[in-house]
């Protein structure tokens, strides 16, 4: 019987994060429509690293990853319906696995994916429909082209949970999917998770492996809000600002304190002072890095910035898949 390869996949609005055994990929969630030929290198001018060109089975072609918006017409769909298998979502999915294949070689074995979604997509009447639609397009035999090179991927299993849940399992489990002894209390008691992504700030509280509903929710105070404060004159696309921010070339000195107060205001609105009773508050996401000098201290000694906050969710989802597989065998 062919062994299945497990991956954790964080479908973030700012970047797709993919994690497997000793493998981590981050693909910036920039998508652009391919409008035709690109300008070649010009004498006296430098040349930039070109994004991936992804050709879908439908025939549509997109640029993905950083600098995609410099090469085509930007597609900035940050609505939740993208998770249902929109063309730009497929392009990003194929782009992430292309980066992995280029680094580690073709994937011939069947693939199992544990996928993390924003909390909003997993609440309300549409939650089941959302999960089923993701499983419908993701669980399949995929074929696509990246820079004219054909690639294949056979996804035989797709499991779905929330992104903040991935952060919890990254903290509690080791790389073999086993509970870390000194963190066992965090798995059985009350833990808070703050996940600050591109679109949202998500709050999750888990007590004895069950979400505490009144402490769990999301707000639109993600990094996108910070970029909107900087982009008052609408001179840049969101992707261009994100690229500048990641390269430390964006002046956020005036906007950062305003955004920080918005984030902590949402936390206070949802949690009040209740966080004082939590065993620990785990901080993840690119936004947590931006607030690393202040947000941990907001929670006094209880706030812990995850090891690699950007990759933490995808890595935790991968650990969760190992944990579940181990329990199945037993």
C-alpha positions in Angstrom: 0.0 0.0 0.0 1.4 3.4 -1.0 2.1 5.7 1.9 0.3 9.0 2.1 2.2 12.2 2.6 0.6 14.7 5.1 0.6 18.4 4.7 -0.8 21.3 6.7 -2.1 24.1 4.6 -2.9 27.6 5.9 -5.1 29.4 3.3 -4.1 32.8 4.5 -5.3 36.0 2.8 -1.7 37.4 2.9 0.1 34.2 2.0 -0.5 30.5 1.6 1.6 28.5 4.0 2.3 24.8 3.3 4.1 22.5 5.8 5.2 18.9 5.6 8.0 16.8 7.0 11.0 19.1 7.1 9.4 21.3 4.4 7.9 24.8 4.7 6.7 26.9 1.8 5.2 30.4 2.0 3.6 31.8 -1.2 2.6 35.4 -1.1 -1.2 35.6 -2.0 -0.7 38.0 -4.9 -2.5 37.0 -8.1 -2.5 38.9 -11.4 -4.1 38.1 -14.8 -1.5 37.5 -17.5 -2.0 40.2 -20.0 0.6 39.0 -22.5 4.3 39.4 -23.0 6.6 40.9 -20.4 9.2 43.5 -21.2 12.6 42.0 -21.5 15.8 43.2 -19.8 16.9 46.7 -20.8 20.5 48.0 -21.0 21.3 49.9 -17.9 18.4 48.6 -15.9 18.2 45.7 -13.4 15.9 42.7 -13.7 13.6 41.6 -11.0 12.7 38.0 -10.0 9.7 37.0 -12.1 6.6 35.5 -10.4 5.4 32.0 -11.2 3.1 31.8 -14.3 0.4 29.3 -13.6 -1.7 27.8 -16.4 -5.0 26.2 -15.1 -6.6 23.3 -16.9 -9.4 25.7 -18.0 -6.8 27.6 -20.0 -6.6 30.7 -17.8 -3.2 31.9 -16.9 -2.1 33.9 -13.8 1.0 35.3 -12.2 1.3 34.4 -8.5 3.7 35.1 -5.6 5.6 38.3 -4.9 5.9 40.8 -7.8 2.8 39.3 -9.5 1.1 42.7 -9.4 4.0 44.2 -11.3 3.5 41.8 -14.2 -0.2 41.8 -14.8 -3.6 43.1 -13.8 -4.0 42.6 -10.0 -6.8 40.3 -8.8 -7.5 41.2 -5.1 -10.4 39.0 -4.0 -10.3 38.9 -0.2 -13.9 37.7 0.1 -14.6 34.3 1.6 -16.1 32.9 -1.6 -12.5 32.5 -3.0 -12.2 29.3 -0.8 -14.9 27.6 -2.9 -12.3 27.1 -5.7 -12.1 30.4 -7.6 -9.6 30.5 -10.4 -7.2 32.7 -8.3 -7.5 30.3 -5.4 -6.5 27.4 -7.7 -3.6 29.4 -9.0 -2.3 30.1 -5.5 -2.8 26.4 -4.5 -0.8 25.2 -7.5 1.8 27.9 -7.0 2.5 26.7 -3.4 2.9 23.1 -4.5 5.0 24.2 -7.4 7.4 25.9 -5.1 7.6 22.7 -3.0 8.1 20.5 -6.0 10.9 22.7 -7.4 12.6 22.5 -4.0 12.1 18.8 -3.1 11.1 17.0 -6.3 7.9 15.5 -7.8 5.2 14.2 -5.4 4.2 10.7 -6.6 2.5 9.5 -3.5 -1.1 10.3 -2.5 -1.5 13.5 -0.5 -3.5 14.2 2.7 -4.1 17.9 3.5 -5.3 19.3 6.8 -6.5 22.8 5.8 -7.0 25.8 8.0 -9.7 28.4 7.3 -10.7 31.7 8.9 -13.2 31.4 11.7 -15.9 33.3 9.8 -16.0 30.5 7.2 -16.7 27.9 9.8 -19.5 29.6 11.6 -23.2 30.1 10.7 -25.4 28.2 8.3 -22.9 28.2 5.4 -20.2 26.5 7.3 -20.9 23.0 6.1 -21.3 24.2 2.5 -18.0 26.0 2.7 -16.2 22.9 4.0 -17.8 20.6 1.4 -17.0 23.0 -1.5 -13.3 23.1 -0.4 -13.1 19.4 -0.2 -14.8 19.1 -3.6 -12.2 21.0 -5.5 -9.1 20.2 -3.4 -9.7 16.4 -3.2 -8.9 15.5 -6.7 -6.1 14.5 -9.2 -4.6 17.9 -10.2 -2.6 18.7 -13.3 -1.3 22.2 -14.1 1.6 24.0 -15.7 4.0 26.4 -14.0 6.3 28.3 -16.4 5.3 25.8 -19.1 6.4 22.8 -17.0 3.6 20.3 -16.2 3.0 19.1 -12.6 0.7 16.6 -11.0 -0.7 16.1 -7.5 -3.1 13.5 -6.2 -5.0 14.7 -3.1 -6.9 11.8 -1.6 -8.0 13.3 1.7 -8.9 16.8 2.9 -9.6 17.7 6.5 -10.7 21.2 7.5 -10.4 23.1 10.8 -9.9 26.7 11.9 -6.6 28.6 11.5 -6.3 29.5 15.2 -6.7 25.8 16.0 -3.5 25.1 14.1 -1.6 27.5 16.3 -2.8 25.6 19.4 -1.6 22.3 18.0 1.8 23.8 17.0 2.3 24.9 20.6 1.0 21.6 22.2 2.4 18.9 19.9 6.0 18.0 18.8 7.2 17.1 15.3 6.0 13.5 15.8 2.5 14.6 16.7 2.9 13.8 20.4 1.9 16.0 23.3 4.8 17.9 24.7 4.8 16.9 28.4 5.5 20.4 29.8 2.6 21.8 27.7 0.1 19.1 28.5 -1.8 21.5 30.8 -2.4 23.9 27.8 -4.1 21.0 26.0 -6.5 20.3 28.9 -7.1 23.7 30.5 -8.1 27.1 29.1 -5.9 28.6 26.3 -6.3 31.8 24.3 -5.1 32.2 20.7 -4.7 35.5 18.9 -4.2 35.1 15.1 -3.5 38.4 13.2 -3.5 37.7 9.5 -4.0 39.9 6.5 -7.7 40.3 6.6 -8.7 39.5 10.2 -7.8 39.3 13.8 -9.1 36.0 15.1 -9.6 35.1 18.7 -10.1 31.5 19.8 -10.3 30.2 23.4 -10.2 26.4 24.0 -11.1 24.8 27.3 -10.4 21.1 27.6 -10.2 20.6 23.8 -13.6 22.4 23.2 -14.0 26.0 21.8 -15.5 28.5 24.3 -18.0 30.2 22.0 -18.4 33.5 23.8 -14.6 34.2 23.6 -14.3 33.1 20.0 -14.7 35.4 17.0 -13.1 37.6 14.4 -12.8 41.2 13.4 -11.6 43.0 10.3 -8.5 44.5 12.1 -5.9 42.4 10.3 -2.8 43.8 8.6 -5.0 44.9 5.7 -6.4 47.6 8.0 -2.8 48.8 8.8 -2.1 49.0 5.0 -5.3 51.0 4.4 -4.2 53.5 7.0 -0.9 53.9 5.2 -2.6 54.0 1.7 -4.9 57.0 2.4 -4.4 58.4 -1.2 -5.0 55.0 -2.8 -1.7 55.1 -4.7 -0.8 51.4 -4.4 -2.5 48.1 -4.7 -2.8 46.1 -1.5 -0.3 43.6 -2.9 2.2 46.3 -3.6 2.0 47.6 -0.1 2.3 44.1 1.3 5.5 43.6 -0.7 6.9 46.8 0.6 6.0 45.9 4.2 7.6 42.5 3.9 10.8 44.1 2.6 10.8 46.7 5.5 10.4 49.5 2.9 7.1 50.8 4.1 6.9 53.6 6.6 4.3 52.5 9.2 5.5 54.6 12.1 2.4 56.8 12.2 -0.2 54.2 11.4 1.2 51.4 13.6 0.1 52.9 17.0 -3.4 53.6 15.6 -3.7 50.0 14.3 -2.4 48.6 17.5 -5.1 50.3 19.5 -7.7 48.9 17.1 -6.4 45.4 17.6 -6.2 45.6 21.4 -9.6 47.3 21.4 -11.2 44.3 19.7 -9.4 41.9 22.1 -10.8 43.8 25.1 -14.3 43.9 23.5 -14.3 40.1 23.2 -12.3 39.0 26.2 -12.4 41.9 28.6 -10.1 40.9 31.6 -11.0 37.2 31.2 -7.6 36.5 29.6 -6.1 36.7 33.1 -7.5 33.2 33.8 -6.1 31.6 30.7 -3.1 29.3 31.0 -1.4 31.0 28.1 -2.2 33.3 25.2 -0.5 32.2 22.0 0.2 34.9 19.4 0.5 34.0 15.7 0.4 35.5 12.3 2.3 38.2 10.4 0.5 40.9 12.4 1.8 39.4 15.7 5.3 40.0 14.4 4.5 43.7 13.8 3.2 44.0 17.3 5.9 41.8 19.0 7.2 44.7 21.0 3.8 45.5 22.6 1.2 42.7 22.3 2.9 40.1 24.5 3.1 42.7 27.3 -0.6 43.5 26.9 -1.1 40.0 28.3 1.6 40.4 30.9 3.5 37.1 31.4 0.8 35.1 29.7 1.4 36.3 26.1 3.7 34.1 24.1 4.8 34.9 20.5 4.9 31.6 18.6 8.1 30.2 17.3 7.9 31.3 13.6 4.5 33.1 13.9 3.9 33.1 10.2 4.4 29.4 9.6 2.9 28.3 13.0 -0.6 27.5 11.8 0.4 25.4 8.8 3.0 23.6 11.0 0.4 23.0 13.7 -2.1 21.6 11.1 0.6 19.2 9.9 1.3 18.1 13.5 -2.5 17.6 14.0 -2.6 15.2 11.0 0.2 13.2 12.6 -1.6 13.2 16.0 -4.9 12.0 14.3 -3.1 9.3 12.3 -1.4 8.0 15.4 -4.8 7.8 17.2 -6.4 6.0 14.2 -3.7 3.3 14.4 -4.3 2.9 18.1 
